[in-house]
């Protein structure tokens, strides 16, 4: 929520908008897992997403569960 906001639209310009029907949540789950697990920057956002969202305790299943929640909640 700190970066994407409670509404999923991103709190700063360039942050991915989870509500965009053609947005980042349309990527294959494997790509999303890779990006969350290892961090990601596309150069558009003012800061990179840190690996595991700065929570080193997350395992791959936790990450898959978060992605599933986001896709369900925001319509990805």
C-alpha positions in Angstrom: 0.0 0.0 0.0 2.9 2.4 0.6 3.6 2.7 -3.1 0.5 1.5 -4.9 -2.0 3.0 -2.5 -5.1 1.5 -1.0 -7.0 2.1 -4.3 -4.3 0.5 -6.4 -3.7 3.5 -8.6 -0.2 4.3 -7.4 0.7 7.1 -5.0 3.2 8.8 -7.3 3.3 9.4 -11.1 4.8 6.4 -12.8 3.8 3.9 -10.2 1.9 1.0 -11.8 -1.9 1.4 -11.7 -3.4 -1.9 -10.7 -6.8 -0.8 -11.9 -5.7 -0.3 -15.5 -7.4 -3.1 -17.5 -4.3 -3.3 -19.7 -1.8 -2.7 -16.9 0.8 -4.6 -15.1 -1.6 -7.2 -13.6 -2.2 -8.5 -17.1 1.4 -9.9 -17.2 1.9 -13.6 -16.7 2.0 -14.7 -13.1 5.5 -16.0 -13.5 6.7 -12.5 -14.6 4.9 -10.8 -11.6 6.4 -13.4 -9.2 9.9 -12.7 -10.6 9.5 -8.9 -10.3 8.2 -9.1 -6.7 10.8 -11.7 -5.6 13.8 -9.9 -7.1 12.6 -6.3 -7.3 12.0 -4.3 -10.5 12.4 -1.0 -12.1 11.0 0.0 -15.5 12.5 3.5 -15.3 9.1 5.2 -15.2 8.5 5.1 -11.5 10.4 7.5 -9.2 11.8 4.5 -7.3 12.3 0.8 -7.9 10.2 -1.8 -6.3 12.5 -3.5 -3.7 12.9 -7.3 -3.6 10.0 -8.8 -1.7 8.6 -5.4 -1.0 11.3 -5.1 1.7 9.9 -8.1 3.5 12.5 -10.8 3.3 10.2 -13.3 5.1 8.0 -13.6 2.0 8.3 -16.9 0.3 7.2 -17.8 -3.3 3.8 -19.0 -2.1 3.2 -15.8 -0.2 4.1 -13.8 -3.3 1.7 -15.9 -5.4 -1.0 -15.3 -2.8 -0.5 -11.5 -2.9 -0.6 -11.5 -6.7 -3.8 -13.5 -6.7 -5.3 -11.1 -4.2 -4.3 -8.1 -6.2 -5.7 -9.6 -9.4 -9.0 -10.5 -7.7 -9.3 -7.2 -5.9 -8.3 -4.9 -8.7 -9.7 -6.9 -11.6 -6.3 -8.0 -13.2 
